[in-house]
Amino acid sequence: MQSDRAFRRQLEGYRLATAEILYHMPDHPGLLQSFVWQDYDIAPKYPALSRFLAFWMRELEGPIHSVRVAGRKVISAAEIEAGTLFSLN
């Protein structure tokens, strides 16, 4: 199951990485287009993103202008606040 695999990867230190890739349109090099890539990856090197960008530069026509990356651990310590506490005797 996909969700089991994603959960296992999070326990192994993967985090949800999102990259916004700005690239020059092949037919109109003066215009920039945005592409959003998202997958589980390992910070700070982001090997999955690096492989994707290498594929892009090797196989696709639109030259990359810039890449912005954001990553967040999906599994982390939670903060719990109790509004009311009931005691049973």
Backbone atoms as SQL, in Angstrom:
CREATE TABLE atoms (id INTEGER PRIMARY KEY, chain TEXT, resi INTEGER, resn TEXT, atom TEXT, x REAL, y REAL, z REAL);
INSERT INTO atoms VALUES
  (1, 'A', 1, 'MET', 'N', 0.826, -1.185, 0.000),
  (2, 'A', 1, 'MET', 'CA', 0.000, 0.000, 0.000),
  (3, 'A', 1, 'MET', 'C', 0.870, 1.250, 0.000),
  (4, 'A', 2, 'GLN', 'N', 0.456, 2.276, -0.741),
  (5, 'A', 2, 'GLN', 'CA', 1.238, 3.499, -0.859),
  (6, 'A', 2, 'GLN', 'C', 1.387, 4.217, 0.476),
  (7, 'A', 3, 'SER', 'N', 0.322, 4.281, 1.278),
  (8, 'A', 3, 'SER', 'CA', 0.399, 5.007, 2.543),
  (9, 'A', 3, 'SER', 'C', 1.350, 4.322, 3.514),
  (10, 'A', 4, 'ASP', 'N', 1.409, 2.987, 3.508),
  (11, 'A', 4, 'ASP', 'CA', 2.352, 2.275, 4.366),
  (12, 'A', 4, 'ASP', 'C', 3.787, 2.600, 3.975),
  (13, 'A', 5, 'ARG', 'N', 4.059, 2.653, 2.682),
  (14, 'A', 5, 'ARG', 'CA', 5.399, 2.970, 2.195),
  (15, 'A', 5, 'ARG', 'C', 5.778, 4.398, 2.603),
  (16, 'A', 6, 'ALA', 'N', 4.851, 5.331, 2.447),
  (17, 'A', 6, 'ALA', 'CA', 5.113, 6.726, 2.815),
  (18, 'A', 6, 'ALA', 'C', 5.375, 6.848, 4.314),
  (19, 'A', 7, 'PHE', 'N', 4.599, 6.147, 5.121),
  (20, 'A', 7, 'PHE', 'CA', 4.784, 6.188, 6.573),
  (21, 'A', 7, 'PHE', 'C', 6.143, 5.613, 6.959),
  (22, 'A', 8, 'ARG', 'N', 6.515, 4.494, 6.345),
  (23, 'A', 8, 'ARG', 'CA', 7.819, 3.873, 6.621),
  (24, 'A', 8, 'ARG', 'C', 8.952, 4.831, 6.267),
  (25, 'A', 9, 'ARG', 'N', 8.826, 5.498, 5.140),
  (26, 'A', 9, 'ARG', 'CA', 9.873, 6.427, 4.719),
  (27, 'A', 9, 'ARG', 'C', 10.007, 7.590, 5.705),
  (28, 'A', 10, 'GLN', 'N', 8.891, 8.057, 6.245),
  (29, 'A', 10, 'GLN', 'CA', 8.940, 9.142, 7.226),
  (30, 'A', 10, 'GLN', 'C', 9.676, 8.695, 8.478),
  (31, 'A', 11, 'LEU', 'N', 9.445, 7.457, 8.894),
  (32, 'A', 11, 'LEU', 'CA', 10.151, 6.929, 10.065),
  (33, 'A', 11, 'LEU', 'C', 11.644, 6.790, 9.798),
  (34, 'A', 12, 'GLU', 'N', 12.030, 6.620, 8.543),
  (35, 'A', 12, 'GLU', 'CA', 13.440, 6.493, 8.159),
  (36, 'A', 12, 'GLU', 'C', 14.117, 7.852, 7.973),
  (37, 'A', 13, 'GLY', 'N', 13.399, 8.947, 8.224),
  (38, 'A', 13, 'GLY', 'CA', 14.012, 10.271, 8.137),
  (39, 'A', 13, 'GLY', 'C', 13.654, 11.060, 6.894),
  (40, 'A', 14, 'TYR', 'N', 12.846, 10.500, 6.031),
  (41, 'A', 14, 'TYR', 'CA', 12.414, 11.246, 4.850),
  (42, 'A', 14, 'TYR', 'C', 11.439, 12.336, 5.276),
  (43, 'A', 15, 'ARG', 'N', 11.376, 13.380, 4.492),
  (44, 'A', 15, 'ARG', 'CA', 10.425, 14.450, 4.742),
  (45, 'A', 15, 'ARG', 'C', 9.750, 14.805, 3.428),
  (46, 'A', 16, 'LEU', 'N', 8.596, 15.424, 3.532),
  (47, 'A', 16, 'LEU', 'CA', 7.882, 15.845, 2.338),
  (48, 'A', 16, 'LEU', 'C', 8.580, 17.077, 1.775),
  (49, 'A', 17, 'ALA', 'N', 9.136, 16.936, 0.586),
  (50, 'A', 17, 'ALA', 'CA', 9.859, 18.029, -0.056),
  (51, 'A', 17, 'ALA', 'C', 9.025, 18.567, -1.212),
  (52, 'A', 18, 'THR', 'N', 8.953, 19.873, -1.298),
  (53, 'A', 18, 'THR', 'CA', 8.243, 20.534, -2.381),
  (54, 'A', 18, 'THR', 'C', 9.211, 21.492, -3.055),
  (55, 'A', 19, 'ALA', 'N', 9.297, 21.408, -4.374),
  (56, 'A', 19, 'ALA', 'CA', 10.181, 22.296, -5.126),
  (57, 'A', 19, 'ALA', 'C', 9.368, 23.045, -6.173),
  (58, 'A', 20, 'GLU', 'N', 9.553, 24.358, -6.214),
  (59, 'A', 20, 'GLU', 'CA', 8.974, 25.157, -7.291),
  (60, 'A', 20, 'GLU', 'C', 10.091, 25.419, -8.288),
  (61, 'A', 21, 'ILE', 'N', 9.907, 24.931, -9.492),
  (62, 'A', 21, 'ILE', 'CA', 10.917, 25.053, -10.543),
  (63, 'A', 21, 'ILE', 'C', 10.430, 26.098, -11.546),
  (64, 'A', 22, 'LEU', 'N', 11.193, 27.175, -11.683),
  (65, 'A', 22, 'LEU', 'CA', 10.903, 28.174, -12.714),
  (66, 'A', 22, 'LEU', 'C', 11.790, 27.867, -13.908),
  (67, 'A', 23, 'TYR', 'N', 11.176, 27.802, -15.082),
  (68, 'A', 23, 'TYR', 'CA', 11.948, 27.481, -16.277),
  (69, 'A', 23, 'TYR', 'C', 11.507, 28.375, -17.437),
  (70, 'A', 24, 'HIS', 'N', 12.425, 28.539, -18.389),
  (71, 'A', 24, 'HIS', 'CA', 12.142, 29.329, -19.583),
  (72, 'A', 24, 'HIS', 'C', 11.354, 28.464, -20.556),
  (73, 'A', 25, 'MET', 'N', 10.259, 29.006, -21.073),
  (74, 'A', 25, 'MET', 'CA', 9.460, 28.265, -22.047),
  (75, 'A', 25, 'MET', 'C', 10.270, 28.104, -23.335),
  (76, 'A', 26, 'PRO', 'N', 10.313, 26.895, -23.906),
  (77, 'A', 26, 'PRO', 'CA', 11.124, 26.663, -25.109),
  (78, 'A', 26, 'PRO', 'C', 10.733, 27.567, -26.292),
  (79, 'A', 27, 'ASP', 'N', 9.430, 27.793, -26.497),
  (80, 'A', 27, 'ASP', 'CA', 8.981, 28.606, -27.633),
  (81, 'A', 27, 'ASP', 'C', 9.107, 30.105, -27.385),
  (82, 'A', 28, 'HIS', 'N', 9.118, 30.500, -26.112),
  (83, 'A', 28, 'HIS', 'CA', 9.205, 31.916, -25.735),
  (84, 'A', 28, 'HIS', 'C', 10.204, 32.051, -24.582),
  (85, 'A', 29, 'PRO', 'N', 11.506, 32.073, -24.878),
  (86, 'A', 29, 'PRO', 'CA', 12.533, 32.072, -23.821),
  (87, 'A', 29, 'PRO', 'C', 12.455, 33.248, -22.850),
  (88, 'A', 30, 'GLY', 'N', 11.777, 34.312, -23.230),
  (89, 'A', 30, 'GLY', 'CA', 11.644, 35.463, -22.340),
  (90, 'A', 30, 'GLY', 'C', 10.584, 35.271, -21.267),
  (91, 'A', 31, 'LEU', 'N', 9.773, 34.225, -21.394),
  (92, 'A', 31, 'LEU', 'CA', 8.714, 33.952, -20.419),
  (93, 'A', 31, 'LEU', 'C', 9.119, 32.820, -19.486),
  (94, 'A', 32, 'LEU', 'N', 8.743, 32.968, -18.213),
  (95, 'A', 32, 'LEU', 'CA', 9.008, 31.923, -17.228),
  (96, 'A', 32, 'LEU', 'C', 7.718, 31.175, -16.917),
  (97, 'A', 33, 'GLN', 'N', 7.835, 29.876, -16.766),
  (98, 'A', 33, 'GLN', 'CA', 6.717, 29.010, -16.387),
  (99, 'A', 33, 'GLN', 'C', 7.088, 28.346, -15.068),
  (100, 'A', 34, 'SER', 'N', 6.090, 28.023, -14.258),
  (101, 'A', 34, 'SER', 'CA', 6.319, 27.393, -12.957),
  (102, 'A', 34, 'SER', 'C', 5.866, 25.940, -12.990),
  (103, 'A', 35, 'PHE', 'N', 6.658, 25.067, -12.359),
  (104, 'A', 35, 'PHE', 'CA', 6.319, 23.655, -12.222),
  (105, 'A', 35, 'PHE', 'C', 6.551, 23.282, -10.764),
  (106, 'A', 36, 'VAL', 'N', 5.603, 22.578, -10.145),
  (107, 'A', 36, 'VAL', 'CA', 5.748, 22.171, -8.746),
  (108, 'A', 36, 'VAL', 'C', 5.982, 20.669, -8.685),
  (109, 'A', 37, 'TRP', 'N', 7.063, 20.275, -8.004),
  (110, 'A', 37, 'TRP', 'CA', 7.438, 18.872, -7.817),
  (111, 'A', 37, 'TRP', 'C', 7.315, 18.564, -6.332),
  (112, 'A', 38, 'GLN', 'N', 6.771, 17.390, -5.996),
  (113, 'A', 38, 'GLN', 'CA', 6.627, 17.021, -4.589),
  (114, 'A', 38, 'GLN', 'C', 6.845, 15.524, -4.427),
  (115, 'A', 39, 'ASP', 'N', 7.663, 15.159, -3.431),
  (116, 'A', 39, 'ASP', 'CA', 7.938, 13.755, -3.139),
  (117, 'A', 39, 'ASP', 'C', 8.596, 13.684, -1.762),
  (118, 'A', 40, 'TYR', 'N', 8.722, 12.476, -1.238),
  (119, 'A', 40, 'TYR', 'CA', 9.459, 12.287, 0.009),
  (120, 'A', 40, 'TYR', 'C', 10.936, 12.226, -0.329),
  (121, 'A', 41, 'ASP', 'N', 11.748, 12.981, 0.413),
  (122, 'A', 41, 'ASP', 'CA', 13.174, 13.072, 0.132),
  (123, 'A', 41, 'ASP', 'C', 13.927, 13.308, 1.431),
  (124, 'A', 42, 'ILE', 'N', 15.246, 13.229, 1.373),
  (125, 'A', 42, 'ILE', 'CA', 16.089, 13.388, 2.561),
  (126, 'A', 42, 'ILE', 'C', 16.837, 14.718, 2.479),
  (127, 'A', 43, 'ALA', 'N', 16.597, 15.586, 3.458),
  (128, 'A', 43, 'ALA', 'CA', 17.307, 16.868, 3.530),
  (129, 'A', 43, 'ALA', 'C', 18.671, 16.624, 4.170),
  (130, 'A', 44, 'PRO', 'N', 19.673, 17.394, 3.905),
  (131, 'A', 44, 'PRO', 'CA', 19.700, 18.598, 3.088),
  (132, 'A', 44, 'PRO', 'C', 20.131, 18.342, 1.641),
  (133, 'A', 45, 'LYS', 'N', 20.483, 17.112, 1.293),
  (134, 'A', 45, 'LYS', 'CA', 20.997, 16.859, -0.066),
  (135, 'A', 45, 'LYS', 'C', 19.895, 16.631, -1.099),
  (136, 'A', 46, 'TYR', 'N', 18.719, 16.188, -0.674),
  (137, 'A', 46, 'TYR', 'CA', 17.581, 15.943, -1.558),
  (138, 'A', 46, 'TYR', 'C', 17.974, 15.122, -2.792),
  (139, 'A', 47, 'PRO', 'N', 18.365, 13.851, -2.607),
  (140, 'A', 47, 'PRO', 'CA', 18.800, 13.034, -3.750),
  (141, 'A', 47, 'PRO', 'C', 17.706, 12.785, -4.789),
  (142, 'A', 48, 'ALA', 'N', 16.454, 12.607, -4.380),
  (143, 'A', 48, 'ALA', 'CA', 15.372, 12.379, -5.352),
  (144, 'A', 48, 'ALA', 'C', 15.157, 13.625, -6.213),
  (145, 'A', 49, 'LEU', 'N', 15.174, 14.789, -5.592),
  (146, 'A', 49, 'LEU', 'CA', 15.032, 16.036, -6.342),
  (147, 'A', 49, 'LEU', 'C', 16.219, 16.227, -7.280),
  (148, 'A', 50, 'SER', 'N', 17.413, 15.910, -6.815),
  (149, 'A', 50, 'SER', 'CA', 18.605, 16.042, -7.663),
  (150, 'A', 50, 'SER', 'C', 18.505, 15.153, -8.894),
  (151, 'A', 51, 'ARG', 'N', 18.011, 13.919, -8.712),
  (152, 'A', 51, 'ARG', 'CA', 17.827, 13.018, -9.861),
  (153, 'A', 51, 'ARG', 'C', 16.789, 13.581, -10.833),
  (154, 'A', 52, 'PHE', 'N', 15.698, 14.135, -10.289),
  (155, 'A', 52, 'PHE', 'CA', 14.667, 14.710, -11.150),
  (156, 'A', 52, 'PHE', 'C', 15.217, 15.900, -11.936),
  (157, 'A', 53, 'LEU', 'N', 15.979, 16.770, -11.276),
  (158, 'A', 53, 'LEU', 'CA', 16.537, 17.934, -11.971),
  (159, 'A', 53, 'LEU', 'C', 17.550, 17.509, -13.033),
  (160, 'A', 54, 'ALA', 'N', 18.329, 16.459, -12.752),
  (161, 'A', 54, 'ALA', 'CA', 19.269, 15.939, -13.754),
  (162, 'A', 54, 'ALA', 'C', 18.502, 15.411, -14.968),
  (163, 'A', 55, 'PHE', 'N', 17.394, 14.684, -14.715),
  (164, 'A', 55, 'PHE', 'CA', 16.542, 14.209, -15.806),
  (165, 'A', 55, 'PHE', 'C', 16.008, 15.392, -16.614),
  (166, 'A', 56, 'TRP', 'N', 15.532, 16.418, -15.916),
  (167, 'A', 56, 'TRP', 'CA', 14.982, 17.601, -16.582),
  (168, 'A', 56, 'TRP', 'C', 16.019, 18.212, -17.523),
  (169, 'A', 57, 'MET', 'N', 17.218, 18.438, -17.007),
  (170, 'A', 57, 'MET', 'CA', 18.255, 19.092, -17.811),
  (171, 'A', 57, 'MET', 'C', 18.701, 18.220, -18.985),
  (172, 'A', 58, 'ARG', 'N', 18.630, 16.915, -18.818),
  (173, 'A', 58, 'ARG', 'CA', 19.064, 15.980, -19.859),
  (174, 'A', 58, 'ARG', 'C', 17.987, 15.769, -20.929),
  (175, 'A', 59, 'GLU', 'N', 16.708, 15.711, -20.533),
  (176, 'A', 59, 'GLU', 'CA', 15.644, 15.269, -21.433),
  (177, 'A', 59, 'GLU', 'C', 14.656, 16.346, -21.884),
  (178, 'A', 60, 'LEU', 'N', 14.484, 17.410, -21.127),
  (179, 'A', 60, 'LEU', 'CA', 13.456, 18.399, -21.451),
  (180, 'A', 60, 'LEU', 'C', 14.060, 19.650, -22.074),
  (181, 'A', 61, 'GLU', 'N', 13.244, 20.366, -22.843),
  (182, 'A', 61, 'GLU', 'CA', 13.741, 21.520, -23.594),
  (183, 'A', 61, 'GLU', 'C', 13.795, 22.813, -22.795),
  (184, 'A', 62, 'GLY', 'N', 12.936, 22.991, -21.812),
  (185, 'A', 62, 'GLY', 'CA', 12.877, 24.254, -21.079),
  (186, 'A', 62, 'GLY', 'C', 14.014, 24.400, -20.089),
  (187, 'A', 63, 'PRO', 'N', 14.969, 25.317, -20.332),
  (188, 'A', 63, 'PRO', 'CA', 16.081, 25.505, -19.394),
  (189, 'A', 63, 'PRO', 'C', 15.590, 26.025, -18.036),
  (190, 'A', 64, 'ILE', 'N', 16.158, 25.490, -16.978),
  (191, 'A', 64, 'ILE', 'CA', 15.763, 25.873, -15.621),
  (192, 'A', 64, 'ILE', 'C', 16.321, 27.254, -15.288),
  (193, 'A', 65, 'HIS', 'N', 15.467, 28.103, -14.753),
  (194, 'A', 65, 'HIS', 'CA', 15.864, 29.438, -14.305),
  (195, 'A', 65, 'HIS', 'C', 16.243, 29.404, -12.826),
  (196, 'A', 66, 'SER', 'N', 15.369, 28.808, -11.991),
  (197, 'A', 66, 'SER', 'CA', 15.639, 28.736, -10.555),
  (198, 'A', 66, 'SER', 'C', 14.784, 27.645, -9.924),
  (199, 'A', 67, 'VAL', 'N', 15.215, 27.213, -8.732),
  (200, 'A', 67, 'VAL', 'CA', 14.498, 26.177, -7.979),
  (201, 'A', 67, 'VAL', 'C', 14.404, 26.637, -6.533),
  (202, 'A', 68, 'ARG', 'N', 13.189, 26.621, -5.985),
  (203, 'A', 68, 'ARG', 'CA', 12.964, 26.912, -4.563),
  (204, 'A', 68, 'ARG', 'C', 12.494, 25.632, -3.902),
  (205, 'A', 69, 'VAL', 'N', 13.122, 25.281, -2.783),
  (206, 'A', 69, 'VAL', 'CA', 12.805, 24.023, -2.101),
  (207, 'A', 69, 'VAL', 'C', 12.315, 24.310, -0.688),
  (208, 'A', 70, 'ALA', 'N', 11.255, 23.600, -0.309),
  (209, 'A', 70, 'ALA', 'CA', 10.746, 23.646, 1.063),
  (210, 'A', 70, 'ALA', 'C', 10.575, 22.205, 1.516),
  (211, 'A', 71, 'GLY', 'N', 10.969, 21.932, 2.744),
  (212, 'A', 71, 'GLY', 'CA', 10.824, 20.582, 3.285),
  (213, 'A', 71, 'GLY', 'C', 10.266, 20.635, 4.685),
  (214, 'A', 72, 'ARG', 'N', 9.472, 19.645, 5.017),
  (215, 'A', 72, 'ARG', 'CA', 8.891, 19.597, 6.358),
  (216, 'A', 72, 'ARG', 'C', 8.780, 18.158, 6.789),
  (217, 'A', 73, 'LYS', 'N', 9.216, 17.921, 8.033),
  (218, 'A', 73, 'LYS', 'CA', 8.998, 16.606, 8.618),
  (219, 'A', 73, 'LYS', 'C', 7.510, 16.449, 8.859),
  (220, 'A', 74, 'VAL', 'N', 6.942, 15.376, 8.368),
  (221, 'A', 74, 'VAL', 'CA', 5.511, 15.162, 8.545),
  (222, 'A', 74, 'VAL', 'C', 5.243, 14.574, 9.922),
  (223, 'A', 75, 'ILE', 'N', 6.122, 13.685, 10.362),
  (224, 'A', 75, 'ILE', 'CA', 6.002, 13.113, 11.701),
  (225, 'A', 75, 'ILE', 'C', 6.928, 13.903, 12.615),
  (226, 'A', 76, 'SER', 'N', 6.356, 14.538, 13.620),
  (227, 'A', 76, 'SER', 'CA', 7.153, 15.313, 14.566),
  (228, 'A', 76, 'SER', 'C', 6.450, 15.301, 15.911),
  (229, 'A', 77, 'ALA', 'N', 7.120, 15.844, 16.889),
  (230, 'A', 77, 'ALA', 'CA', 6.520, 15.909, 18.220),
  (231, 'A', 77, 'ALA', 'C', 5.281, 16.795, 18.168),
  (232, 'A', 78, 'ALA', 'N', 4.253, 16.376, 18.834),
  (233, 'A', 78, 'ALA', 'CA', 2.997, 17.134, 18.836),
  (234, 'A', 78, 'ALA', 'C', 2.879, 17.946, 20.120),
  (235, 'A', 79, 'GLU', 'N', 2.178, 19.035, 20.032),
  (236, 'A', 79, 'GLU', 'CA', 1.917, 19.863, 21.194),
  (237, 'A', 79, 'GLU', 'C', 0.437, 19.718, 21.521),
  (238, 'A', 80, 'ILE', 'N', 0.144, 19.343, 22.742),
  (239, 'A', 80, 'ILE', 'CA', -1.239, 19.123, 23.153),
  (240, 'A', 80, 'ILE', 'C', -1.573, 20.098, 24.270),
  (241, 'A', 81, 'GLU', 'N', -2.711, 20.738, 24.137),
  (242, 'A', 81, 'GLU', 'CA', -3.162, 21.675, 25.157),
  (243, 'A', 81, 'GLU', 'C', -4.540, 21.228, 25.635),
  (244, 'A', 82, 'ALA', 'N', -4.700, 21.131, 26.947),
  (245, 'A', 82, 'ALA', 'CA', -5.992, 20.739, 27.522),
  (246, 'A', 82, 'ALA', 'C', -6.716, 21.982, 28.004),
  (247, 'A', 83, 'GLY', 'N', -7.941, 22.167, 27.530),
  (248, 'A', 83, 'GLY', 'CA', -8.742, 23.301, 27.972),
  (249, 'A', 83, 'GLY', 'C', -9.361, 23.042, 29.337),
  (250, 'A', 84, 'THR', 'N', -9.771, 21.804, 29.580),
  (251, 'A', 84, 'THR', 'CA', -10.409, 21.422, 30.837),
  (252, 'A', 84, 'THR', 'C', -9.888, 20.054, 31.239),
  (253, 'A', 85, 'LEU', 'N', -9.675, 19.868, 32.531),
  (254, 'A', 85, 'LEU', 'CA', -9.201, 18.584, 33.036),
  (255, 'A', 85, 'LEU', 'C', -10.235, 18.032, 33.999),
  (256, 'A', 86, 'PHE', 'N', -10.695, 16.831, 33.751),
  (257, 'A', 86, 'PHE', 'CA', -11.671, 16.171, 34.618),
  (258, 'A', 86, 'PHE', 'C', -10.969, 15.064, 35.380),
  (259, 'A', 87, 'SER', 'N', -11.296, 14.924, 36.637),
  (260, 'A', 87, 'SER', 'CA', -10.718, 13.877, 37.475),
  (261, 'A', 87, 'SER', 'C', -11.836, 12.955, 37.946),
  (262, 'A', 88, 'LEU', 'N', -11.635, 11.665, 37.755),
  (263, 'A', 88, 'LEU', 'CA', -12.614, 10.668, 38.206),
  (264, 'A', 88, 'LEU', 'C', -12.075, 9.976, 39.447),
  (265, 'A', 89, 'ASN', 'N', -12.923, 9.872, 40.472),
  (266, 'A', 89, 'ASN', 'CA', -12.506, 9.201, 41.706),
  (267, 'A', 89, 'ASN', 'C', -13.115, 7.833, 41.793);
